[in-house]
Amino acid sequence: MLRPIRTLAVAAAALALVSACNSASTNGNDSGRAGEKPGNRRGLTADSVKVGGIVSMTSASGYSKKDTDLGARARYLRANAEGGVNGRRIDYLGAQDDGQDPAKNMAAARKLVQQDKVFAVAPMSSVTFSGADFLEQEKVPTFGWGTLPSFCGPKHIYGFNGCLVPTPGGTLNQTWPEGIAAVLGGARGKSVAVIANDSDAGKFGIRTFRQGFAGAGFTVSYAKASVPATAVPSDWSAYVKEILESNGGKAPDAVVSVMQTPNNIGLFTALKRSGYKGLLSDPTDYDPGLLAKDATRQALDGVYVLLQFEPFESDSPTMAQFKADIRAAAGGQDVPLSMHMMTGYMAADLFVSIARKAGTDMTVESFQEAAQSFSDTGTLVGDRAEPKGQKDSFGCGALVRLRNGTYEVAVPFKCYEPVPFT
């Protein structure tokens, strides 16, 4: 059963769309075949497949995932150079900007399906995914970073590295806890504080990481989704005080932030000024572009960043291919690499890989059938398999550390055994 979107206004809008969208689904590029379900060939012609994206290009905090679009373009550019998807050219329309706004996310999903009539949405990268129920209802294969509950369960929605916020009965990716344990010389006797934004994504993050760190052997001394999601606090003193007294009146051994860059800069700066000497970590700030400003570089110096893909410092053939594809999409220019490029690239890569398996006479149904038995190995996110990835993560990752203006691999890319989520 689909998990409902937790905003009543959005849920009402989704319900209101059902009847209108059902009729829109029949307006595909093909007239269809006898007995075929309406919308099964939407976005398909004999020589093309239409794909769009939804990305938070802008946000109220100034945080941007715009590089996600370039990453997707890079992968589609190479796919088309290789002959497309079984002879069909990928017609990538680019990404709609949802501004991290639930209403805009829904509007973007509706536009892509009803007006642009896309076959698939890849990438979808935002902290909000209010369009998830609508896209699932319309049977639109959708690919993105599985950091939201909607990537865990729906039949047509796929996380490029699996489901990262599972329901009970699924499993937890242990890359972060195990990586930090490796840096600290083990988890036994060590404490960790986890902080997130006061949002659905933040609350799910707290729930999963609390269990994951405890499962690795840490004492979780603090775990709150308490930071406003709509604006970066100007005063972090109250949060810092709580964190530094959380371990029986003492500071924890590690502080883990499940937030975006502007919040991380504020929190980490405040912790350092307080004299905190423990480990700092987040899953966001692997971006050479952040190093251009002295204040940002200083705030993030020493921070361990979680990656769920091979570090850019890797010399593997797959990483070399990624870099070459990004360079080609950027017009032959060397551009600073970012994790958002990787999320767009791998979302597109998973779509392309399944679509090629679906064969020349691809429909939504044949695409879904191909996904049910899909697997491959040795990708930039490790070994992949569906439908496993709609319930579990692929379990791989690394930690990098920013030191003196340079990222260094602190814990190499590795796959860890996931643990049950209860």
Sequence and secondary structure as in RCSB ss.txt:
>XXXX:A:sequence
MLRPIRTLAVAAAALALVSACNSASTNGNDSGRAGEKPGNRRGLTADSVKVGGIVSMTSASGYSKKDTDLGARAR
YLRANAEGGVNGRRIDYLGAQDDGQDPAKNMAAARKLVQQDKVFAVAPMSSVTFSGADFLEQEKVPTFGWGTLPS
FCGPKHIYGFNGCLVPTPGGTLNQTWPEGIAAVLGGARGKSVAVIANDSDAGKFGIRTFRQGFAGAGFTVSYAKA
SVPATAVPSDWSAYVKEILESNGGKAPDAVVSVMQTPNNIGLFTALKRSGYKGLLSDPTDYDPGLLAKDATRQAL
DGVYVLLQFEPFESDSPTMAQFKADIRAAAGGQDVPLSMHMMTGYMAADLFVSIARKAGTDMTVESFQEAAQSFS
DTGTLVGDRAEPKGQKDSFGCGALVRLRNGTYEVAVPFKCYEPVPFT
>XXXX:A:secstr
     S HHHHHHHHHHHHHHHHHTT  SS   TT  TTTTTTB SSEEEEEEEE    TTS   THHHHHHHHH
HHHHHHTTTBTTBEEEEEEEEE TT HHHHHHHHHIIIIIS  SEEEEEE S  TTHHHHHHTT  EEE   SGG
GSS TTEEETTB SS  TTSEE  HHHHHHHHHHT STT EEEEEEESSHHHHHHHHHHHHHHHHTT EEEEEEE
EE SSS  S  HHHHHHHHTTBTTB  SEEEEES HHHHHHHHHHHHHTT  SEEEESS   GGGGGSHHHHHHH
TT EEEESS  TT   HHHHHHHHHHHHHTTT      HHHHHHHHHHHHHHHHHHHT SS  HHHHHHHHTT E
EEEETTEEEETTGGGTSB  EEEEEEEETTEEEEEEEEEE   EE  
